[in-house]
Amino acid sequence: MLHMYLQSYFQAYPAMWIVFAGVLGLVIGSFLNVVIHRLPVMLTRGWRRECRELLGETADAQDNSPYNLVFPGSRCPHCGHTIRAWENIPVLSYLWLRGRCSACGQRISPRYPVVELTASGLAAAVAFHFGFAVAAPAACGLTWALVALAFIDFDHQLLPDAITLPLLWAGLIVNSFHVFASLHAAVAGAVAGYLSLWLVYHGFRLVTGKDGMGHGDFKLLGALGAWLGWQSLPLIILLASVVGALTGLGLILFRGRDRAQPMPFGPFLCVAGWIGILWGGALTRYYLQLAHFTG
């Protein structure tokens, strides 16, 4: 009954559906900030505990202390001030506090509102593109997972299995209902996505003796293949490569980045995957038509 009412309401007022998705994106973006900051710390602590156990050493007290996405509560990294509810309202609290801690006055990273606004803006774009349909919430879920992965990989050159593997299974489950691709295309996309970068990785390593990318990139492309089907993989790889090359060139020319310094590929796969979920089919058709015309 509620679903039917919401469906009729949002179909009558499509702008409200977009606004709703944007507001929900702000809330999810606030949670994504927690995931981006805490998940790598949680993984690092877990790895240290496992290493100490294998070596027969006593676990470090800090690594054994409770630390997850819920506990302990958010605190100022400078003074330890506990963030109160009114100080944790997405974007608005940052503006109200003028980007500074209410206790010590130290500057709060602008990363927090950037993540919240990114999650909100992309969700609104998804709602606008798909309308009030099953594809919209599914695409929003994919979008928010890609936002978290992009920022984590940018910070730590890490694509956690805790996100990439559930994302792959979620894509297969969604496409069992033929939402973005057939189940056959989704399974083939998951396999082809993983193996394509796996082969590139081992080929590069065989030629140069160096690791060209992390194993998380294989899993992320496999997950995108599960969501979009095997047909979208060439477009995703092409877009990620072009965006990555242009970004790297810009950083070298304008920011003086060392060419030898590694740059994570995950964020560019995330950008390409998000473009693919919205316009992948149209871009692929346009490319095939152009290739046929020029051929």
DAMO-V689941 format. One record per backbone hydrogen bond with DSSP energy under -0.5 kcal/mol. NH is the residue of the N-H (numbers start at 1). CO is the residue of the C=O. E is the energy in kcal/mol with one decimal. If there is no record, write none. Layout:
nh=<NH	NH>
co=<CO	CO>
e=<E	E>
This chain:
nh=<5	6	7	8	9	10	11	12	13	16	17	18	19	20	21	22	23	24	25	26	27	28	29	30	31	32	33	34	35	36	37	38	39	41	42	43	44	45	46	47	48	49	50	51	52	53	54	55	56	56	57	64	65	65	68	76	80	83	87	88	92	93	94	95	96	97	98	99	100	101	105	108	112	114	115	116	117	118	119	120	121	122	123	124	125	126	127	128	129	130	131	133	136	137	138	139	140	141	142	143	144	145	146	147	148	149	150	151	152	153	154	155	156	157	160	163	164	165	166	167	168	169	170	171	172	173	174	175	176	176	177	178	179	186	187	188	189	190	191	192	193	194	195	196	197	198	199	200	201	202	203	204	205	206	207	208	209	210	212	217	218	219	220	221	222	223	224	225	226	227	228	229	230	232	233	236	237	238	239	240	241	242	243	244	245	246	247	248	249	250	251	252	253	254	255	255	256	257	261	268	269	270	271	272	273	274	275	276	277	278	279	280	283	284	285	286	287	288	289	290	291	292	293	294	295>
co=<1	2	3	4	5	6	7	8	9	13	13	14	15	16	17	18	19	20	21	22	23	24	25	26	27	28	29	30	31	32	33	34	35	37	38	39	40	41	42	43	44	45	46	47	48	49	50	51	52	53	52	60	61	62	71	81	76	74	84	85	90	89	89	91	92	93	95	94	97	106	101	99	109	110	111	112	113	114	115	116	117	118	119	120	121	122	123	124	125	126	127	131	133	133	134	135	136	137	138	139	140	141	142	143	144	145	146	147	148	149	150	151	152	153	158	160	160	161	161	163	164	165	166	167	168	169	170	171	172	173	174	175	174	182	183	184	185	186	187	188	189	190	191	192	193	194	195	196	197	198	199	200	201	202	203	204	205	204	210	214	214	215	216	217	218	219	220	221	222	223	224	225	185	229	230	232	233	234	235	236	237	238	239	240	241	242	243	244	245	246	247	248	249	250	250	251	252	251	258	265	265	266	267	268	269	270	271	272	273	274	275	276	279	280	281	282	283	284	285	286	287	288	289	290	291>
e=<-2.1	-2.8	-2.7	-2.4	-2.5	-3.1	-2.0	-1.6	-2.3	-1.2	-0.9	-1.6	-2.3	-2.8	-2.3	-2.2	-2.7	-2.7	-2.1	-1.5	-1.7	-2.7	-2.6	-1.7	-1.5	-2.5	-1.7	-1.0	-2.1	-3.2	-1.9	-3.1	-2.1	-0.6	-2.9	-2.4	-2.4	-2.5	-2.1	-2.6	-2.4	-2.3	-2.3	-2.3	-2.4	-2.3	-2.2	-1.9	-0.6	-0.7	-3.0	-1.4	-0.8	-0.7	-3.3	-2.2	-2.0	-2.7	-1.2	-1.7	-3.5	-2.0	-0.5	-2.2	-2.9	-2.6	-0.8	-2.5	-1.0	-2.8	-1.3	-3.4	-1.3	-1.8	-2.6	-2.0	-2.9	-2.3	-2.6	-2.0	-3.1	-2.4	-1.5	-2.3	-2.0	-2.2	-2.5	-2.3	-2.2	-2.7	-1.9	-1.8	-1.2	-0.8	-1.4	-2.7	-2.3	-2.2	-2.1	-2.5	-2.7	-1.9	-2.3	-2.1	-2.0	-2.4	-2.7	-2.0	-2.3	-2.6	-2.0	-2.0	-3.0	-2.1	-0.6	-1.7	-2.4	-1.7	-0.6	-1.9	-1.9	-2.1	-2.6	-2.0	-1.8	-2.5	-2.9	-2.3	-0.6	-0.9	-1.4	-1.4	-0.7	-2.3	-2.6	-2.3	-2.2	-2.4	-2.2	-2.9	-2.7	-1.8	-2.6	-2.3	-1.2	-1.8	-2.6	-1.8	-2.8	-2.2	-2.5	-2.7	-2.3	-2.1	-1.8	-2.9	-2.0	-0.5	-0.6	-1.1	-0.6	-1.5	-2.4	-2.4	-2.3	-2.4	-2.4	-2.3	-1.9	-1.5	-2.8	-2.3	-1.1	-1.3	-1.3	-2.4	-2.6	-2.4	-3.0	-2.7	-2.3	-2.5	-2.8	-2.4	-2.6	-2.6	-2.4	-2.7	-2.5	-2.4	-2.4	-2.0	-2.5	-2.8	-0.5	-1.3	-0.5	-2.0	-1.3	-0.5	-1.8	-2.5	-2.1	-2.4	-2.8	-2.2	-2.3	-2.4	-2.0	-1.2	-3.2	-1.7	-2.8	-2.7	-2.3	-2.3	-2.5	-2.5	-2.4	-2.5	-2.9	-2.4	-2.3	-2.9	-1.9>
